[in-house]
Amino acid sequence: MNKLLIIILGTTLLVLGGCASSGVTEVRPGSTAYLMHYEDGRITGIKHVVIQDTGMGGFLGTIAGAVLGSTMGRGHGNALATLGGGLLGAYVGNEAGKANAQELMVDLNNGDSVVVIAKGQKFVVGQHVRIVLKDGIVVSVEHN
C-alpha cells in the first residue's frame, strides 16, 4: 500500500510540474498596483553563475528520501534505510534546487554601467536588454 501511494504521489507531482508555464515571465498578483520603470542598455560582458538552493530543494529531498527509505527493510534495516534515504534525498534535492544563470555587465543608455543576474534566458555580448526595476529592485531582464 505504501509503495502504491508513493508511486501515485510521484506521478501526480510530475504531471503537475509539466503544467507549469514556461517561457513566459510570471508576475506577482500585486504587480498591477505599482509603477515600475526600466533602463535600456547593451551587454558588454557575461559570466556564468549558479544560484544556490534556497533550502526548499534540500528540505523536500530529505522528506521524499526518508519516506522512500522507510518503505525498505525491517527493524534496524528500516531505520538505516530511512536515515540513508533522508541524507541522499537532501543532497539530491539541494543539487536539483540550484539554477544556472548569467551575470550580465550592461552599459546603460544613460551612461551608467551595472551588473545584473538573469536566469531563464540566454543572453550574448552586444545584445540590447531592458532591465525592469521596482524601487531599485530588479524585477526582470528582457531581450530588447
Number of C-alpha atoms within 10 A of each C-alpha: 6 11 12 9 10 15 11 11 12 12 12 12 11 10 11 9 10 10 8 7 9 9 7 7 10 9 10 6 7 7 10 9 7 8 9 15 13 15 13 18 23 20 20 16 16 17 10 11 14 12 14 13 15 11 14 13 19 23 17 18 25 25 18 20 24 23 20 19 22 21 16 16 13 11 8 9 13 15 17 17 21 23 18 18 23 25 18 19 25 24 18 17 23 21 15 14 18 15 13 13 17 21 17 23 19 25 20 18 12 9 8 9 14 12 14 14 17 22 16 14 12 10 20 13 13 13 13 19 21 18 21 17 16 14 10 9 10 16 16 18 23 16 12 11
